[in-house]
Every structure is written in structure tokens, then in C-alpha cells.
């Protein structure tokens, strides 16, 4: 399934601060965070700019992660640039 079919047009990240999230889901999300941090480049608040440059062939393809405003994420989606928003849990229980 293409990513754009799996991600709603207006993505919403659920509140994961409650204890209602299953412990095994928390474990999987933390493992995902570790993998992303180990294998991708953190670009901070410039995520939308870097994602667009990669999609338009102005930068070498690479895994990146960072932050984007809801408007930036929607603009990328509207332009057919595939991104994914993932819940970003703390690396360990606080």
C-alpha cells in the first residue's frame, strides 16, 4: 500500500502520554525510535525543507527525521511528498 493511502490527509498524532498504551506497543515505538536515530540524519525544524530537496532531486536521497509544523506536513502531502509521522516516545520511562 502506498504511504499516502495509509496516512490520512490531515494526520493526527494520538496522545501517548497516558498509561493506556499497551506496554508492548511502547516497546515497539521505542525500538523504532532507536532505529531511526541510528540510521537517519536529524535535521531538526528544517525537516520540510530537507524532505522537499530530497524529493525534488536537489539533495542525495537519505533517511531524515525532524520536526515539521502541521502546515508544512500538509504541504508536503499535498505535493505528493511521502512522509510519515510517528509517535516519538521518550527513550525510556520518565
Residue pairs with C-beta under 8 A, 6 or more apart in sequence:
2 82
3 82
3 83
3 84
4 77
4 80
4 82
7 77
7 83
7 84
7 85
9 74
9 77
10 70
10 74
11 73
11 77
11 85
13 85
13 87
14 87
16 29
16 87
16 89
26 89
29 86
29 87
29 89
30 89
30 91
30 92
32 86
33 86
33 88
33 89
33 91
34 91
36 63
36 65
36 86
37 65
39 63
40 62
40 63
40 64
40 65
41 62
41 63
41 64
41 65
42 64
42 65
42 66
43 49
43 50
43 64
43 65
43 66
44 66
44 67
45 66
45 67
45 68
46 66
47 64
47 65
47 66
47 67
47 68
47 72
48 68
48 69
48 72
48 73
48 75
48 76
50 59
50 64
50 66
51 64
51 68
51 76
51 81
51 83
52 76
52 79
52 81
53 59
54 60
54 61
54 62
54 64
55 76
55 79
55 81
68 76
68 83
73 83
73 85
76 83
77 83
